[in-house]
């Protein structure tokens, strides 16, 4: 019988096995929905911070409007818990997400009562 692994490990493995463009498409997967909010935040920030700056624009352009809003939520949430070097990288994500989602994305995120 195979050993059970914790969900965070499983999700992390999934994110490392897929292309950059598919990372946010997996947002709705069951594993991510069943993790705690903190685990989902930590994992998503880990993925965002691991993607190279040169790949950010391509990744954001591949997202639909709803996923750009989800991305913005995680970017703003990441600003609440800065770590060394994270703010500058998150600003790049914000810049590219703003270019795709516009001001409407920011308004939707800031007015949404559901937090990530």
RALIN-V775462 format. One record per backbone hydrogen bond with DSSP energy under -0.5 kcal/mol. CO is the residue of the C=O (numbers start at 1). NH is the residue of the N-H. If there is no record, write none. Layout:
BEGIN
CO_NH ; CO_NH
END
This chain:
BEGIN
6_10 ; 7_11 ; 8_12 ; 9_13 ; 10_14 ; 11_15 ; 12_16 ; 13_17 ; 14_17 ; 14_18 ; 19_22 ; 19_23 ; 20_23 ; 22_26 ; 23_26 ; 24_27 ; 25_28 ; 26_29 ; 29_33 ; 30_34 ; 31_35 ; 32_35 ; 36_40 ; 37_41 ; 38_42 ; 39_43 ; 40_44 ; 41_45 ; 42_46 ; 43_47 ; 44_48 ; 45_49 ; 46_50 ; 47_50 ; 47_51 ; 48_51 ; 52_55 ; 52_56 ; 53_56 ; 53_57 ; 55_59 ; 56_60 ; 57_61 ; 58_62 ; 59_62 ; 60_63 ; 64_68 ; 65_69 ; 66_70 ; 67_71 ; 68_72 ; 69_73 ; 70_74 ; 71_75 ; 72_76 ; 73_77 ; 74_78 ; 75_79 ; 76_80 ; 77_80 ; 77_81 ; 78_81 ; 79_82 ; 83_86 ; 83_87 ; 85_89 ; 86_90 ; 87_91 ; 88_92 ; 89_93 ; 90_94 ; 91_95 ; 92_96 ; 93_97 ; 94_98 ; 95_99 ; 96_100 ; 97_101 ; 98_102 ; 101_105 ; 102_105 ; 102_106 ; 103_107 ; 104_108 ; 105_109 ; 106_110 ; 107_111 ; 108_112
END
